[in-house]
Amino acid sequence: IIQLVKEFYRNINTYISMKKKKTAPIKILAGVKQGDPMSPILFNLALDPLLCKLEAKGHGFKHEGFKLTAMAFADDLVLLSDSWEGMCGNIKILERFCTLTGLQTKGEK
């Protein structure tokens, strides 16, 4: 299955349509395909180790007996904590994960 997914993402390009013209091919080098039904599954698989680490070592807040440290859906991730210090710890876990995996984030979102 891994080889099939790799092949699916090998040598992919996109174009920008402008009126009746298309740009030259633009090579896609990172990320998952926009609108592809497989993209959320691939992103969830990639994020699972981070979510497990946050659950084990992160600083969340308790809600109805559960500790919540993060919520993820499709390509969005929200870190949660009941304190500033806890959030800083969660961000450090995220930063280490990004360093190890090459994942890039947009914190301003």
Secondary structure, 3 states (H helix, E strand, C coil): CHHHHHHHCCCCEECCEECCEECCCEECCCCCCCCCCCHHHHHHHHHHHHHHHHHHHCCCEEECCEEECEEEECCEEEECCCCHHHHHHHHHHHHHHHHHHCCCCCCCC
